[in-house]
Amino acid sequence: MRRGGAQRLPFFPNPAVESRATKRASATVWQIMPARNPLRTRTNDSDLHERLCRARKFIDDSYHLPLNLAEISKQACLSRYHFLRLFRDAFDTTPHQYLIHRRIEKAKELLRVRSLSVTDVCFEVGFESLGSFSSLFRKCVGHAPINYRRRERESLKRVPGCFILMCGLKSSDQ
């Protein structure tokens, strides 16, 4: 008897049923998960990680192009959906989310440094729609692109000129 007076019932009330179900379950598990050679598994894991890193580098190098899952997964020599699962498990983000994040980071850099219009920045980083770029930028950064540019340039005005020259930054006056 358990504390509180209630008796704990077994999951399988009949021992014969329990043993048959246990045998069936363990046989199924061994069919699904065959024994692995640990050395071979480590080699496969490092090979997969290398392929996933190759695909991530492809995204970093080609963020400005219209990329899709098929093109990115081809760089890793994996099927689209297997690649998607492995990428998400390895980097805690999907390839599409990583691409969007990379494009937004590059757009932030262009808005800070260069005097391009927001539309030009949008197309330069690979977005095809100004509306989707602006809404994603606002969602990720918290400000509209034009407000972000204004705020960043105002913050540069507060930095002493000697520090800007020392770091190789351009001031907004130039």
Backbone as ProteinMPNN parsed JSONL, in Angstrom:
{"seq_chain_A": "MRRGGAQRLPFFPNPAVESRATKRASATVWQIMPARNPLRTRTNDSDLHERLCRARKFIDDSYHLPLNLAEISKQACLSRYHFLRLFRDAFDTTPHQYLIHRRIEKAKELLRVRSLSVTDVCFEVGFESLGSFSSLFRKCVGHAPINYRRRERESLKRVPGCFILMCGLKSSDQ", "coords_chain_A": {"N_chain_A": [[0.837, -1.183, 0.0], [0.487, 2.184, -0.807], [1.433, 5.446, 0.394], [-1.2, 7.324, 1.704], [-3.17, 5.537, 1.257], [-3.95, 4.582, -1.279], [-3.704, 1.981, -3.653], [-1.106, 1.092, -5.824], [-1.489, 0.307, -9.133], [-0.196, -2.09, -11.413], [1.113, -1.374, -14.715], [0.703, -3.346, -16.647], [-1.599, -5.611, -15.896], [-1.577, -8.407, -16.051], [0.971, -10.75, -15.81], [1.853, -12.332, -17.975], [1.039, -10.927, -20.236], [2.557, -8.656, -19.872], [5.205, -9.609, -20.227], [5.141, -10.487, -22.915], [4.553, -8.067, -24.247], [6.769, -6.545, -23.484], [8.862, -7.987, -24.673], [8.158, -7.71, -27.373], [8.335, -4.917, -27.674], [11.068, -4.458, -27.092], [12.244, -5.916, -29.151], [11.383, -4.444, -31.337], [12.652, -1.99, -30.88], [15.349, -2.706, -31.24], [15.314, -3.329, -33.912], [14.84, -0.888, -35.082], [16.934, 0.711, -34.1], [19.881, -0.217, -34.788], [22.903, -1.742, -33.495], [25.729, 0.356, -33.169], [28.918, 1.244, -34.466], [31.081, 2.983, -32.482], [33.317, 4.514, -33.342], [32.844, 4.851, -36.059], [30.463, 6.299, -35.95], [31.308, 8.757, -34.812], [32.908, 9.683, -36.898], [31.018, 9.946, -38.927], [29.386, 11.9, -37.743], [31.143, 14.099, -37.6], [31.582, 14.446, -40.295], [28.986, 15.088, -41.164], [28.622, 17.457, -39.716], [30.596, 19.025, -40.881], [29.574, 19.216, -43.48], [27.196, 20.586, -42.978], [28.244, 22.991, -42.036], [29.495, 23.83, -44.363], [27.252, 24.372, -45.936], [26.156, 26.46, -44.424], [28.171, 28.361, -44.718], [27.899, 28.776, -47.444], [25.417, 30.088, -47.449], [26.194, 32.405, -46.066], [27.976, 33.499, -47.935], [26.379, 33.877, -50.171], [24.115, 35.353, -49.542], [22.856, 37.511, -50.736], [21.675, 36.605, -53.006], [18.765, 35.08, -54.557], [17.955, 32.524, -52.666], [16.985, 29.097, -52.168], [15.677, 26.265, -50.328], [16.383, 23.893, -51.643], [18.695, 24.558, -53.156], [20.476, 25.238, -51.111], [20.602, 22.885, -49.577], [21.732, 21.228, -51.423], [24.384, 21.984, -51.376], [25.241, 20.737, -49.089], [25.003, 18.166, -49.796], [22.706, 16.657, -49.166], [19.312, 15.491, -48.74], [16.479, 17.713, -49.034], [14.68, 17.879, -46.755], [15.858, 16.288, -44.815], [18.25, 17.652, -44.524], [17.184, 20.064, -43.547], [16.193, 19.263, -40.997], [18.606, 18.395, -39.766], [20.16, 20.764, -39.854], [18.641, 22.49, -38.269], [18.803, 21.125, -35.821], [21.564, 21.269, -35.353], [22.257, 24.037, -35.35], [20.259, 25.415, -34.036], [18.373, 26.895, -35.442], [16.44, 27.434, -38.409], [17.44, 26.979, -41.882], [16.269, 29.01, -43.45], [15.567, 30.958, -41.534], [18.117, 31.565, -40.635], [19.212, 32.656, -42.976], [17.566, 34.94, -43.293], [18.255, 36.311, -40.936], [20.97, 36.799, -41.44], [20.773, 38.472, -43.696], [19.437, 40.664, -42.562], [21.347, 41.527, -40.69], [23.404, 42.334, -42.439], [22.032, 44.364, -43.765], [21.698, 46.169, -41.643], [24.346, 46.916, -41.286], [24.877, 48.161, -43.789], [23.039, 50.276, -43.688], [24.088, 51.746, -41.581], [26.676, 52.472, -42.479], [26.838, 53.169, -45.273], [25.439, 55.496, -47.671], [23.017, 54.664, -48.903], [19.684, 54.405, -50.258], [16.806, 53.142, -48.481], [15.403, 51.374, -50.062], [17.359, 50.608, -51.936], [19.15, 49.313, -50.222], [17.533, 47.228, -49.397], [17.236, 45.671, -51.785], [19.896, 45.148, -52.285], [20.728, 43.418, -50.265], [19.304, 41.161, -50.856], [16.548, 40.885, -50.567], [13.322, 40.754, -52.085], [11.141, 42.304, -51.917], [10.171, 45.414, -50.781], [8.323, 45.913, -48.787], [8.188, 43.468, -47.321], [10.823, 43.381, -46.464], [10.979, 45.71, -44.832], [9.074, 45.109, -42.836], [10.117, 42.736, -41.713], [12.599, 43.698, -40.863], [11.804, 45.566, -38.934], [10.588, 43.816, -37.144], [12.76, 42.214, -36.311], [14.743, 44.045, -35.438], [13.484, 46.088, -34.099], [12.994, 48.667, -34.852], [12.017, 50.766, -37.585], [13.7, 50.674, -40.793], [14.619, 53.258, -41.659], [14.446, 54.768, -39.325], [16.224, 53.38, -37.741], [18.626, 53.904, -39.091], [18.819, 56.712, -38.688], [18.98, 56.845, -35.87], [21.383, 55.409, -35.381], [23.26, 57.001, -36.719], [23.055, 59.374, -35.279], [24.038, 58.508, -32.85], [26.696, 58.142, -33.529], [27.523, 60.757, -33.769], [27.911, 61.536, -31.183], [30.239, 60.371, -30.423], [33.674, 60.963, -29.893], [35.651, 62.606, -32.393], [38.344, 61.836, -32.753], [38.371, 59.212, -31.882], [36.733, 58.003, -33.745], [38.283, 58.312, -36.059], [40.499, 56.789, -35.292], [39.427, 54.204, -35.15], [38.725, 53.814, -37.753], [36.246, 54.434, -38.744], [33.641, 56.063, -40.567], [32.531, 59.311, -40.182], [29.273, 60.821, -39.95], [29.323, 63.357, -40.983], [31.039, 63.448, -43.093]], "CA_chain_A": [[0.0, 0.0, 0.0], [1.22, 3.448, -0.865], [1.012, 6.476, 1.32], [-2.485, 7.895, 1.325], [-4.133, 4.466, 1.184], [-4.238, 4.103, -2.628], [-2.803, 0.936, -4.099], [-0.589, 1.353, -7.161], [-1.746, -0.804, -10.033], [0.82, -2.207, -12.445], [0.673, -0.991, -16.053], [0.171, -4.581, -17.218], [-2.068, -6.395, -14.746], [-1.293, -9.809, -16.26], [2.404, -10.912, -16.073], [2.077, -12.916, -19.302], [0.896, -9.825, -21.19], [3.712, -7.789, -19.679], [6.406, -10.171, -20.826], [4.995, -10.468, -24.371], [4.663, -6.675, -24.702], [8.153, -6.121, -23.29], [9.666, -8.628, -25.713], [7.817, -7.097, -28.653], [8.885, -3.556, -27.679], [12.524, -4.484, -27.185], [12.599, -6.377, -30.499], [11.141, -3.326, -32.243], [13.697, -0.998, -30.666], [16.594, -3.171, -31.844], [15.181, -3.266, -35.363], [14.925, 0.521, -35.465], [18.239, 1.252, -33.734], [20.895, -1.272, -34.744], [24.127, -1.4, -32.766], [26.626, 1.186, -33.984], [30.335, 1.306, -34.169], [31.283, 4.352, -31.995], [34.289, 5.229, -34.162], [32.168, 5.203, -37.306], [29.488, 7.343, -35.638], [32.013, 10.031, -34.672], [33.337, 10.092, -38.239], [29.817, 10.409, -39.622], [28.954, 13.158, -37.134], [32.033, 15.184, -38.018], [31.325, 14.647, -41.721], [27.724, 15.828, -41.27], [28.836, 18.824, -39.227], [31.372, 19.721, -41.913], [28.663, 19.521, -44.59], [26.283, 21.645, -42.528], [29.031, 24.235, -42.01], [29.677, 24.223, -45.765], [25.991, 24.976, -46.366], [26.024, 27.747, -43.735], [29.099, 29.282, -45.386], [27.262, 29.113, -48.719], [24.423, 31.121, -47.141], [26.933, 33.624, -45.739], [28.589, 34.05, -49.142], [25.393, 34.116, -51.231], [22.884, 35.857, -48.935], [22.251, 38.522, -51.598], [21.007, 35.918, -54.112], [17.509, 34.413, -54.145], [18.269, 31.144, -52.313], [15.901, 28.264, -51.649], [16.144, 25.122, -49.553], [16.999, 22.904, -52.532], [20.053, 25.002, -53.48], [21.316, 25.196, -49.914], [20.802, 21.492, -49.19], [22.629, 20.638, -52.42], [25.752, 22.261, -50.934], [25.57, 19.767, -48.046], [24.799, 16.826, -50.385], [21.649, 15.998, -48.402], [17.964, 15.8, -49.208], [16.019, 18.981, -48.458], [14.068, 17.809, -45.43], [16.871, 15.758, -43.9], [19.126, 18.8, -44.283], [16.453, 21.0, -42.694], [16.197, 18.729, -39.626], [19.965, 18.409, -39.227], [20.581, 22.161, -39.683], [17.924, 23.016, -37.1], [19.369, 20.494, -34.627], [22.952, 21.693, -35.143], [22.436, 25.474, -35.167], [19.086, 25.951, -33.328], [17.61, 27.779, -36.326], [16.273, 26.836, -39.726], [18.242, 27.688, -42.883], [15.583, 30.237, -43.863], [15.728, 31.938, -40.459], [19.524, 31.982, -40.656], [19.361, 33.538, -44.143], [16.91, 36.217, -42.959], [19.091, 36.97, -39.925], [22.188, 37.256, -42.132], [20.392, 39.611, -44.529], [19.127, 41.799, -41.681], [22.627, 42.014, -40.158], [24.089, 43.06, -43.517], [21.264, 45.594, -43.989], [22.052, 47.084, -40.56], [25.676, 47.442, -41.593], [24.77, 49.088, -44.921], [22.324, 51.472, -43.246], [24.995, 52.523, -40.727], [27.919, 52.914, -43.106], [26.689, 53.755, -46.599], [24.327, 56.424, -47.863], [22.055, 54.106, -49.854], [18.299, 54.494, -49.818], [16.317, 51.907, -47.876], [15.052, 50.495, -51.18], [18.603, 50.05, -52.459], [19.654, 48.368, -49.224], [16.635, 46.076, -49.473], [17.577, 44.839, -52.937], [21.309, 44.769, -52.198], [20.902, 42.276, -49.362], [18.645, 39.973, -51.384], [15.089, 40.863, -50.45], [12.667, 41.086, -53.344], [10.006, 43.172, -51.638], [10.472, 46.439, -49.783], [7.385, 45.728, -47.675], [8.613, 42.349, -46.465], [12.085, 43.79, -45.839], [10.709, 46.666, -43.747], [8.38, 44.461, -41.715], [11.064, 41.827, -41.055], [13.599, 44.527, -40.194], [11.168, 46.103, -37.728], [10.363, 42.695, -36.229], [14.044, 41.745, -35.773], [15.561, 45.107, -34.836], [12.66, 46.895, -33.209], [12.805, 49.977, -35.462], [11.961, 50.781, -39.045], [15.06, 50.893, -41.314], [14.995, 54.683, -41.701], [14.647, 55.198, -37.936], [17.46, 52.734, -37.302], [19.731, 54.687, -39.669], [18.867, 58.007, -38.004], [19.443, 56.625, -34.504], [22.797, 55.015, -35.41], [24.085, 58.157, -37.112], [23.067, 60.306, -34.152], [24.94, 57.979, -31.813], [28.066, 58.386, -33.987], [27.859, 62.17, -33.538], [28.293, 61.689, -29.782], [31.56, 59.766, -30.236], [34.715, 61.915, -30.276], [36.189, 62.435, -33.735], [39.618, 61.119, -32.738], [38.077, 57.791, -31.738], [36.188, 57.561, -35.044], [39.426, 58.173, -36.966], [41.336, 55.693, -34.825], [38.766, 52.934, -35.474], [38.509, 53.721, -39.183], [34.839, 54.635, -39.065], [33.339, 57.34, -41.236], [31.518, 60.085, -39.474], [28.163, 61.185, -40.835], [29.574, 64.673, -41.56], [31.864, 63.325, -44.299]], "C_chain_A": [[0.878, 1.241, 0.0], [0.683, 4.403, 0.173], [-0.299, 7.06, 0.83], [-3.524, 6.801, 1.087], [-4.408, 3.92, -0.203], [-3.204, 3.058, -3.027], [-2.376, 1.247, -5.527], [-0.806, 0.109, -8.014], [-0.634, -0.881, -11.063], [0.24, -1.82, -13.8], [0.067, -2.181, -16.77], [-0.3, -5.456, -16.051], [-1.721, -7.886, -14.87], [0.195, -9.977, -16.587], [2.705, -11.495, -17.446], [1.988, -11.845, -20.374], [2.097, -8.904, -21.102], [4.944, -8.349, -20.372], [6.316, -10.185, -22.347], [5.178, -9.055, -24.908], [6.092, -6.175, -24.574], [9.052, -6.71, -24.366], [9.422, -7.976, -27.068], [8.43, -5.697, -28.757], [10.397, -3.573, -27.817], [12.979, -4.975, -28.552], [12.424, -5.25, -31.504], [12.242, -2.286, -32.113], [14.993, -1.438, -31.343], [16.516, -3.189, -33.358], [15.364, -1.832, -35.84], [16.337, 1.055, -35.234], [19.267, 0.13, -33.669], [22.124, -0.794, -33.978], [25.075, -0.662, -33.695], [28.056, 1.05, -33.528], [30.632, 2.737, -33.724], [32.27, 5.161, -32.831], [33.648, 5.699, -35.457], [31.158, 6.326, -37.075], [30.172, 8.697, -35.504], [32.457, 10.563, -36.024], [32.146, 10.637, -39.017], [29.344, 11.746, -39.065], [29.837, 14.313, -37.574], [31.846, 15.484, -39.5], [30.03, 15.442, -41.921], [27.893, 17.274, -40.825], [29.624, 19.647, -40.256], [30.471, 20.109, -43.093], [27.681, 20.63, -44.213], [27.004, 22.989, -42.471], [29.294, 24.747, -43.423], [28.415, 24.907, -46.289], [25.796, 26.341, -45.706], [26.964, 28.782, -44.345], [28.554, 29.699, -46.746], [26.201, 30.193, -48.513], [25.124, 32.44, -46.852], [27.499, 34.298, -46.987], [27.56, 34.485, -50.183], [24.083, 34.679, -50.701], [22.137, 36.819, -49.852], [21.53, 37.917, -52.805], [19.692, 35.319, -53.639], [17.768, 32.922, -53.91], [17.013, 30.401, -51.885], [16.514, 27.041, -50.981], [16.855, 24.093, -50.426], [18.443, 23.283, -52.86], [20.988, 24.883, -52.291], [21.615, 23.751, -49.526], [21.718, 20.768, -50.173], [24.088, 20.868, -52.022], [26.207, 21.266, -49.871], [25.426, 18.329, -48.534], [23.799, 16.006, -49.563], [20.299, 16.324, -49.028], [17.459, 17.028, -48.46], [15.563, 18.844, -47.017], [15.003, 17.183, -44.393], [17.847, 16.871, -43.535], [18.468, 19.788, -43.324], [16.475, 20.541, -41.238], [17.594, 18.804, -39.005], [20.453, 19.831, -38.96], [19.927, 22.741, -38.432], [18.488, 22.418, -35.819], [20.769, 21.019, -34.319], [23.064, 23.163, -34.747], [21.261, 26.166, -34.471], [18.325, 26.997, -34.139], [17.462, 27.074, -37.668], [17.158, 27.58, -40.729], [17.594, 28.998, -43.327], [15.726, 31.326, -42.803], [17.163, 32.458, -40.413], [19.775, 32.953, -41.803], [18.755, 34.913, -43.86], [17.766, 36.994, -41.958], [20.355, 37.543, -40.562], [21.891, 38.487, -42.975], [20.1, 40.847, -43.68], [20.416, 42.376, -41.101], [23.391, 42.819, -41.211], [23.366, 44.375, -43.814], [21.569, 46.62, -42.897], [23.414, 47.725, -40.823], [25.615, 48.464, -42.721], [24.062, 50.378, -44.514], [23.211, 52.353, -42.377], [26.085, 53.2, -41.524], [27.694, 53.665, -44.408], [25.457, 54.635, -46.684], [23.37, 55.934, -48.948], [20.643, 54.33, -49.337], [17.878, 53.147, -49.229], [15.945, 50.902, -48.963], [16.295, 49.843, -51.76], [19.202, 49.019, -51.506], [18.837, 47.078, -49.276], [17.042, 45.137, -50.6], [19.029, 44.368, -52.89], [21.514, 43.548, -51.306], [20.082, 41.059, -49.778], [17.151, 39.882, -51.187], [14.484, 41.286, -51.777], [11.497, 42.031, -53.166], [10.38, 44.146, -50.523], [9.573, 46.282, -48.556], [7.81, 44.602, -46.746], [9.931, 42.677, -45.77], [11.814, 44.699, -44.643], [10.039, 45.986, -42.559], [9.304, 43.48, -40.992], [12.139, 42.602, -40.295], [13.028, 45.063, -38.879], [10.974, 45.004, -36.69], [11.669, 42.261, -35.557], [14.784, 42.805, -34.967], [14.767, 45.941, -33.838], [12.381, 48.292, -33.732], [12.664, 49.811, -36.967], [13.363, 51.087, -39.57], [15.498, 52.355, -41.296], [15.242, 55.215, -40.29], [15.923, 54.602, -37.358], [18.662, 53.533, -37.807], [19.897, 56.011, -38.922], [19.444, 57.845, -36.596], [20.932, 56.268, -34.462], [23.699, 56.196, -35.775], [24.137, 59.206, -36.011], [23.996, 59.812, -33.047], [26.401, 58.164, -32.222], [28.49, 59.83, -33.745], [28.333, 62.387, -32.113], [29.672, 61.113, -29.488], [32.613, 60.791, -30.662], [35.329, 61.575, -31.63], [37.484, 61.654, -33.779], [39.398, 59.608, -32.627], [37.54, 57.215, -33.046], [37.323, 57.365, -36.029], [40.303, 56.99, -36.578], [40.738, 54.338, -35.208], [38.487, 52.785, -36.959], [37.054, 53.847, -39.596], [34.681, 55.969, -39.791], [32.305, 58.066, -40.396], [30.435, 60.489, -40.46], [28.355, 62.546, -41.483], [30.313, 64.568, -42.885], [31.075, 62.788, -45.456]], "O_chain_A": [[1.876, 1.324, 0.716], [-0.383, 4.192, 0.752], [-0.468, 7.266, -0.372], [-4.663, 7.115, 0.744], [-5.05, 2.875, -0.316], [-2.007, 3.213, -2.784], [-3.208, 1.626, -6.352], [-0.368, -0.988, -7.668], [-0.169, 0.153, -11.543], [-0.967, -1.921, -14.018], [-0.965, -2.052, -17.429], [0.523, -5.982, -15.301], [-1.585, -8.557, -13.848], [0.655, -9.393, -17.568], [3.74, -11.169, -18.026], [2.775, -11.849, -21.321], [2.6, -8.425, -22.118], [5.657, -7.606, -21.047], [7.315, -9.921, -23.016], [5.872, -8.854, -25.904], [6.582, -5.462, -25.45], [9.908, -6.014, -24.912], [10.362, -7.72, -27.821], [8.978, -5.33, -29.796], [10.955, -2.784, -28.579], [13.994, -4.505, -29.066], [13.229, -5.111, -32.426], [12.718, -1.755, -33.117], [15.668, -0.616, -31.962], [17.542, -3.076, -34.029], [15.973, -1.592, -36.883], [16.876, 1.772, -36.078], [19.501, -0.422, -32.594], [22.353, 0.407, -33.833], [25.209, -1.013, -34.867], [28.348, 0.777, -32.364], [30.45, 3.653, -34.527], [32.084, 6.364, -33.013], [33.885, 6.823, -35.899], [31.015, 7.21, -37.92], [29.669, 9.691, -36.028], [32.389, 11.768, -36.269], [32.251, 11.664, -39.687], [28.945, 12.629, -39.825], [29.335, 15.393, -37.887], [31.938, 16.638, -39.919], [29.979, 16.356, -42.743], [27.383, 18.197, -41.461], [29.34, 20.827, -40.466], [30.596, 21.207, -43.637], [27.374, 21.502, -45.026], [26.425, 24.016, -42.824], [29.315, 25.956, -43.655], [28.499, 25.906, -47.003], [25.323, 27.277, -46.351], [26.598, 29.95, -44.477], [28.725, 30.846, -47.157], [26.097, 31.116, -49.321], [24.696, 33.487, -47.339], [27.501, 35.525, -47.087], [27.839, 35.369, -50.992], [23.042, 34.508, -51.334], [20.915, 36.935, -49.759], [20.851, 38.63, -53.543], [19.518, 35.074, -52.445], [17.796, 32.144, -54.864], [16.094, 30.987, -51.313], [17.721, 26.814, -51.062], [17.831, 23.484, -49.989], [19.324, 22.423, -52.843], [22.143, 24.481, -52.433], [22.751, 23.423, -49.185], [22.399, 19.81, -49.805], [24.94, 20.026, -52.304], [27.398, 20.976, -49.753], [25.691, 17.385, -47.79], [24.015, 14.823, -49.299], [20.161, 17.308, -49.754], [17.953, 17.347, -47.378], [16.002, 19.6, -46.149], [14.934, 17.527, -43.213], [18.226, 17.016, -42.373], [19.111, 20.289, -42.401], [16.746, 21.34, -40.341], [17.748, 19.226, -37.859], [21.097, 20.077, -37.94], [20.586, 23.406, -37.632], [18.638, 23.129, -34.825], [21.122, 21.195, -33.153], [23.883, 23.506, -33.895], [21.271, 27.389, -34.331], [17.699, 27.89, -33.567], [18.271, 26.214, -38.017], [17.585, 28.701, -40.452], [18.29, 29.988, -43.554], [15.978, 32.485, -43.133], [17.395, 33.644, -40.181], [20.468, 33.956, -41.631], [19.372, 35.936, -44.158], [17.974, 38.197, -42.117], [20.758, 38.662, -40.243], [22.667, 39.442, -42.972], [20.483, 41.957, -44.05], [20.562, 43.597, -41.028], [23.958, 43.867, -40.903], [24.011, 45.389, -44.084], [21.688, 47.81, -43.186], [23.604, 48.922, -40.607], [26.234, 49.524, -42.626], [24.451, 51.46, -44.954], [23.102, 53.578, -42.427], [26.397, 54.367, -41.288], [28.311, 54.708, -44.624], [24.545, 54.529, -45.864], [22.961, 56.709, -49.813], [20.424, 54.434, -48.13], [18.533, 52.131, -49.463], [16.154, 49.701, -48.791], [16.286, 48.646, -52.047], [19.701, 47.979, -51.936], [19.386, 45.978, -49.209], [17.176, 43.933, -50.385], [19.349, 43.297, -53.406], [22.392, 42.728, -51.577], [20.153, 40.021, -49.12], [16.537, 38.897, -51.597], [15.07, 42.085, -52.508], [10.924, 42.508, -54.145], [10.847, 43.742, -49.458], [10.013, 46.491, -47.426], [7.795, 44.759, -45.525], [10.137, 42.296, -44.618], [12.358, 44.481, -43.561], [10.39, 46.251, -41.409], [9.269, 43.406, -39.763], [12.541, 42.199, -39.204], [13.69, 45.017, -37.842], [11.171, 45.23, -35.496], [11.68, 41.97, -34.36], [15.381, 42.502, -33.935], [15.315, 46.438, -32.855], [11.611, 49.034, -33.122], [13.137, 48.831, -37.544], [14.152, 51.707, -38.856], [16.641, 52.651, -40.948], [16.146, 56.024, -40.083], [16.619, 55.249, -36.575], [19.597, 53.807, -37.054], [21.015, 56.381, -38.564], [20.302, 58.625, -36.182], [21.664, 56.766, -33.606], [24.776, 56.362, -35.202], [25.164, 59.86, -35.831], [24.661, 60.61, -32.387], [27.262, 58.328, -31.358], [29.672, 60.106, -33.54], [29.085, 63.327, -31.852], [30.219, 61.346, -28.41], [32.452, 61.429, -31.703], [35.504, 60.405, -31.969], [37.719, 60.893, -34.717], [40.147, 58.822, -33.207], [37.854, 56.082, -33.411], [37.345, 56.374, -36.76], [40.795, 56.269, -37.446], [41.478, 53.418, -35.556], [38.049, 51.718, -37.389], [36.675, 53.411, -40.683], [35.495, 56.879, -39.635], [31.317, 57.475, -39.959], [30.661, 60.497, -41.67], [27.642, 62.881, -42.43], [30.238, 65.475, -43.713], [31.617, 62.622, -46.549]]}, "name": "protein", "num_of_chains": 1, "seq": "MRRGGAQRLPFFPNPAVESRATKRASATVWQIMPARNPLRTRTNDSDLHERLCRARKFIDDSYHLPLNLAEISKQACLSRYHFLRLFRDAFDTTPHQYLIHRRIEKAKELLRVRSLSVTDVCFEVGFESLGSFSSLFRKCVGHAPINYRRRERESLKRVPGCFILMCGLKSSDQ"}
